[in-house]
Amino acid sequence: MMNKTKEYQETLALIAYLFAYPTEDWWAKLPDCRQASEALDNRQNRQTMLDLLDYIEAMGQKAYEELYVRTFEFSSNTNLYLTMHDRTDFGKQAREMLDFKNMFLANGFDLQKELPDFLPALLELTANIPEGPASEVLAMAKPKLELLRQRFLEAKLAHTFLLDVILTEADELKGATA
């Protein structure tokens, strides 16, 4: 049985992995992801991860990679950059991007390859910091996550359930640190 801190960290790390680009290495490590998902204590989170893994594996590598690129890289509605979804004011977007960057720096991390509003990067950050700061990161991202969730729902994406888990974890961390 995992302790509560380990559980949220493992859950968010797994979701970050599932939202990462499906390279050859990603596919090779998918069985490890399944094993880690099976070890989660939270039954609902465990089942959500396993269901998505089943979906990905049933699709097959080529079809899933095409879906991933079409959905998360080429779509302005469902890409994984959180400041892109309500982009009507580029000054506001720049400030939000700076806020995300400062969140990484405040927690002792700097990004070399990703923009600071990239969902997998934010999830990796929250998986590697204590509950209090993790709660702050997720609280800051929550409105963006909720908007992205709505877009995923409209697009009928199976990944919507991962956003549900993130939002639930955010609420639980907020309650634990209140």
BELURTA-V214045 format. One record per residue. N is the residue number from 1. PSI is psi in whole degrees, 0 to 359 (* if undefined). D_CENTER is the distance of its C-alpha to the mean C-alpha in Angstrom with 1 decimal. Layout:
{{N:PSI:D_CENTER} {N:PSI:D_CENTER}}
//
This chain:
{{1:129:23.4} {2:150:20.6} {3:164:21.0} {4:317:18.8} {5:312:17.3} {6:322:16.7} {7:310:15.1} {8:323:12.3} {9:315:11.8} {10:318:12.0} {11:311:9.7} {12:326:6.7} {13:320:8.1} {14:318:8.5} {15:319:5.1} {16:318:4.6} {17:315:8.0} {18:334:7.9} {19:355:6.1} {20:159:8.7} {21:133:12.1} {22:79:14.4} {23:176:17.2} {24:318:20.1} {25:320:18.8} {26:313:15.5} {27:320:17.8} {28:328:20.1} {29:0:17.6} {30:321:16.3} {31:324:19.1} {32:323:17.9} {33:318:14.4} {34:315:16.5} {35:317:18.7} {36:322:16.1} {37:318:14.7} {38:337:18.4} {39:354:18.9} {40:139:16.6} {41:323:19.1} {42:111:17.3} {43:317:18.8} {44:314:16.6} {45:316:13.3} {46:312:15.2} {47:323:16.6} {48:313:13.4} {49:314:12.1} {50:322:15.7} {51:318:16.2} {52:320:13.5} {53:318:14.9} {54:316:18.3} {55:312:17.4} {56:313:16.2} {57:323:19.3} {58:326:21.6} {59:322:20.7} {60:159:21.7} {61:307:20.6} {62:311:22.3} {63:320:21.3} {64:319:17.6} {65:321:17.6} {66:317:19.5} {67:314:17.1} {68:309:14.1} {69:313:16.3} {70:320:17.7} {71:312:14.6} {72:348:12.0} {73:321:14.7} {74:348:17.9} {75:126:17.0} {76:342:17.1} {77:330:16.0} {78:17:12.7} {79:167:11.7} {80:15:8.4} {81:110:10.5} {82:334:10.4} {83:0:14.2} {84:344:15.3} {85:338:15.3} {86:45:18.2} {87:88:20.0} {88:344:23.6} {89:106:24.5} {90:333:23.7} {91:318:25.0} {92:318:22.5} {93:318:19.6} {94:319:21.1} {95:318:21.3} {96:319:17.7} {97:317:16.8} {98:320:19.3} {99:316:17.9} {100:317:14.5} {101:315:16.6} {102:328:18.8} {103:318:16.0} {104:311:15.3} {105:320:19.1} {106:335:19.8} {107:13:17.9} {108:20:19.6} {109:149:17.2} {110:146:17.8} {111:133:16.1} {112:325:18.5} {113:342:16.8} {114:155:13.8} {115:150:14.0} {116:351:12.7} {117:10:10.8} {118:120:8.6} {119:310:4.9} {120:324:4.8} {121:316:7.8} {122:321:7.1} {123:322:5.0} {124:320:8.1} {125:308:10.3} {126:331:9.7} {127:347:10.3} {128:13:13.4} {129:162:15.1} {130:166:17.1} {131:313:16.4} {132:302:18.1} {133:324:16.4} {134:319:12.9} {135:320:14.0} {136:317:15.2} {137:312:12.1} {138:325:10.2} {139:320:13.6} {140:322:13.8} {141:346:10.5} {142:312:11.4} {143:324:13.8} {144:321:11.7} {145:321:8.9} {146:320:12.1} {147:316:13.6} {148:321:10.8} {149:317:11.1} {150:319:14.8} {151:320:14.7} {152:319:12.9} {153:313:15.6} {154:326:18.3} {155:358:17.3} {156:49:17.3} {157:135:14.1} {158:334:13.4} {159:350:9.6} {160:322:10.5} {161:331:10.8} {162:322:7.2} {163:324:6.9} {164:318:10.1} {165:316:9.2} {166:313:6.8} {167:323:9.8} {168:315:12.2} {169:320:11.1} {170:315:11.5} {171:318:14.8} {172:319:15.9} {173:321:15.4} {174:317:17.2} {175:323:19.9} {176:333:20.2} {177:1:20.7} {178:*:22.9}}
//
